[in-house]
Amino acid sequence: MQFYCLLLLAASALAAPRTTLTDDQIFRIITKTCESTKFSCPKQDYLIKDGNQRYIDEDAVMRSDTVGLFKDGKLETSEVIEIFKTEFCCTETDCLKECNIFPIKEKPIVKNFDLYAKDLFAMDLEELKPYEKIWYDFVEDYSTGRIKKIPAEVEELFDILDANERRYMALLGKTHNH
């Protein structure tokens, strides 16, 4: 909620020739913007590496041309968040590697579970029973935007699917590479 209040404050501040936000508020908006992406990692120009730790370089961010334009009120209100994401937030695989984030290739049973869920749950498999309601609640909540991240219980379901992919695909009459 605080993040959205800050965004609203940022948007209203843009109506003025110069923003009324403090440097701390601007930096908080930028870090929250990056944290709203699937993985959080600053782009190389704004990355501090300290052993295994990775941090966003506040000084580099605040000295950036983008922040200067924002402070001067020269960014369109409707585009500020996307501009911040593009400038400061890492989203590509090569960039994410700098923060030790590597993509995981999901097995087809997990990747396409929405296609298989009804049939698998109908098989009344003991290990999947506790997850049926959780799955359908998740699908409903995710589709309406009430949640953005996958809950731990759904991740547990995906782990079970992953570990038993050959068996489940055979039960479904599919090859495990489908």
C-alpha positions as CSV (number, residue, x, y, z in Angstrom):
1,M,0.0,0.0,0.0
2,Q,2.8,2.4,0.9
3,F,4.4,1.7,-2.5
4,Y,1.2,2.7,-4.3
5,C,0.9,5.8,-2.2
6,L,4.4,6.8,-3.1
7,L,3.6,6.2,-6.8
8,L,0.5,8.4,-6.5
9,L,2.6,11.0,-4.7
10,A,5.2,10.7,-7.5
11,A,2.6,11.1,-10.2
12,S,1.0,14.2,-8.6
13,A,4.5,15.7,-8.1
14,L,5.1,15.4,-11.8
15,A,2.4,17.9,-12.5
16,A,4.7,20.6,-11.0
17,P,7.7,21.8,-13.0
18,R,10.0,20.1,-10.5
19,T,9.2,17.2,-8.2
20,T,8.6,17.8,-4.5
21,L,9.8,14.3,-3.6
22,T,12.9,13.8,-1.6
23,D,15.9,11.8,-2.8
24,D,15.0,9.1,-0.3
25,Q,11.4,8.9,-1.7
26,I,12.6,8.8,-5.3
27,F,15.1,6.0,-4.4
28,R,12.4,4.1,-2.6
29,I,10.1,4.3,-5.6
30,I,12.9,3.0,-7.9
31,T,13.8,0.1,-5.6
32,K,10.2,-0.9,-5.2
33,T,9.7,-0.7,-8.9
34,C,12.5,-3.2,-9.4
35,E,11.2,-5.4,-6.6
36,S,7.9,-5.6,-8.4
37,T,9.5,-7.4,-11.3
38,K,9.7,-11.2,-11.3
39,F,13.3,-11.1,-10.1
40,S,15.0,-8.2,-8.3
41,C,18.4,-7.2,-9.6
42,P,19.7,-3.7,-10.5
43,K,21.3,-3.2,-14.0
44,Q,25.1,-3.4,-14.2
45,D,25.5,0.4,-14.1
46,Y,23.7,0.5,-10.7
47,L,25.0,-2.7,-9.2
48,I,27.4,-3.0,-6.2
49,K,28.9,-6.4,-5.7
50,D,30.2,-7.2,-2.2
51,G,31.2,-10.8,-2.0
52,N,28.0,-12.8,-2.5
53,Q,25.8,-9.8,-1.8
54,R,24.3,-7.5,-4.5
55,Y,23.1,-4.0,-3.8
56,I,21.6,-1.2,-5.8
57,D,24.1,1.7,-5.9
58,E,22.1,4.6,-4.5
59,D,24.6,7.3,-5.5
60,A,24.8,6.1,-9.2
61,V,21.0,5.9,-9.3
62,M,20.5,9.4,-7.9
63,R,23.2,10.8,-10.3
64,S,21.6,9.2,-13.4
65,D,20.1,11.3,-16.2
66,T,16.8,9.6,-15.7
67,V,16.5,10.8,-12.1
68,G,17.5,14.2,-13.2
69,L,14.8,14.3,-15.8
70,F,12.3,13.0,-13.2
71,K,13.3,15.7,-10.7
72,D,12.9,18.4,-13.4
73,G,9.4,17.1,-14.2
74,K,10.3,16.1,-17.7
75,L,9.0,12.5,-17.6
76,E,5.4,11.7,-18.5
77,T,3.5,10.7,-15.4
78,S,2.0,7.6,-17.2
79,E,5.5,6.4,-18.2
80,V,7.6,7.0,-15.1
81,I,7.3,3.4,-13.7
82,E,8.2,1.8,-17.1
83,I,11.1,4.2,-17.6
84,F,12.4,3.4,-14.1
85,K,12.1,-0.4,-14.8
86,T,13.9,0.0,-18.2
87,E,16.7,2.2,-16.8
88,F,17.4,0.6,-13.4
89,C,15.9,-2.9,-13.2
90,C,17.5,-6.0,-14.7
91,T,15.2,-8.4,-16.5
92,E,17.3,-10.2,-19.0
93,T,19.1,-13.5,-18.4
94,D,22.6,-12.2,-18.9
95,C,22.0,-9.3,-16.6
96,L,20.3,-11.5,-13.9
97,K,23.3,-13.8,-13.8
98,E,25.3,-10.9,-12.2
99,C,22.9,-11.3,-9.2
100,N,23.3,-15.1,-9.3
101,I,19.7,-15.5,-10.6
102,F,19.4,-18.2,-13.3
103,P,16.3,-19.2,-15.2
104,I,14.9,-22.6,-14.4
105,K,13.5,-24.5,-17.3
106,E,10.3,-26.1,-16.0
107,K,9.3,-29.6,-17.1
108,P,6.2,-29.8,-19.4
109,I,4.0,-31.2,-16.6
110,V,4.7,-28.1,-14.5
111,K,4.8,-25.6,-17.4
112,N,1.5,-26.8,-18.8
113,F,-0.2,-27.9,-15.6
114,D,-3.2,-25.7,-16.3
115,L,-3.9,-28.1,-19.3
116,Y,-3.4,-31.3,-17.2
117,A,-4.9,-30.2,-13.8
118,K,-8.5,-31.3,-14.4
119,D,-7.5,-34.8,-15.7
120,L,-4.9,-35.3,-13.0
121,F,-7.1,-34.3,-10.1
122,A,-9.9,-36.5,-11.5
123,M,-7.6,-39.5,-11.1
124,D,-7.9,-39.1,-7.4
125,L,-4.2,-39.5,-6.8
126,E,-3.5,-39.5,-3.0
127,E,-0.4,-37.2,-3.2
128,L,-2.3,-34.6,-5.2
129,K,-5.6,-34.5,-3.2
130,P,-4.4,-31.8,-0.7
131,Y,-3.5,-29.5,-3.6
132,E,-6.7,-29.5,-5.7
133,K,-8.5,-26.7,-3.8
134,I,-5.2,-24.8,-3.4
135,W,-4.6,-25.0,-7.2
136,Y,-8.1,-23.8,-8.2
137,D,-8.0,-21.0,-5.6
138,F,-4.6,-19.9,-6.9
139,V,-5.8,-19.9,-10.5
140,E,-8.8,-17.8,-9.6
141,D,-6.8,-15.4,-7.4
142,Y,-4.0,-15.1,-10.0
143,S,-6.4,-14.5,-12.9
144,T,-8.1,-11.7,-11.0
145,G,-4.8,-10.1,-10.0
146,R,-5.3,-10.6,-6.3
147,I,-2.0,-12.3,-6.1
148,K,1.2,-11.8,-8.1
149,K,3.5,-14.5,-6.7
150,I,3.1,-18.2,-6.6
151,P,2.3,-19.4,-3.0
152,A,4.5,-21.9,-1.3
153,E,1.7,-24.6,-1.5
154,V,1.5,-24.3,-5.3
155,E,5.3,-24.5,-5.4
156,E,5.1,-27.7,-3.4
157,L,2.5,-29.1,-5.9
158,F,5.0,-28.2,-8.7
159,D,7.8,-30.0,-6.9
160,I,5.5,-33.2,-6.7
161,L,4.7,-32.8,-10.4
162,D,8.3,-32.4,-11.3
163,A,9.4,-35.4,-9.3
164,N,6.7,-37.6,-10.8
165,E,6.5,-36.3,-14.3
166,R,7.1,-39.6,-16.1
167,R,4.4,-41.3,-14.1
168,Y,1.8,-38.5,-14.5
169,M,2.4,-38.1,-18.2
170,A,2.0,-41.9,-18.6
171,L,-1.2,-41.8,-16.7
172,L,-2.4,-39.0,-19.0
173,G,-1.3,-41.0,-22.1
174,K,1.4,-38.5,-23.0
175,T,5.0,-38.9,-23.6
176,H,7.1,-37.2,-20.8
177,N,8.7,-34.9,-23.5
178,H,5.2,-33.6,-24.6
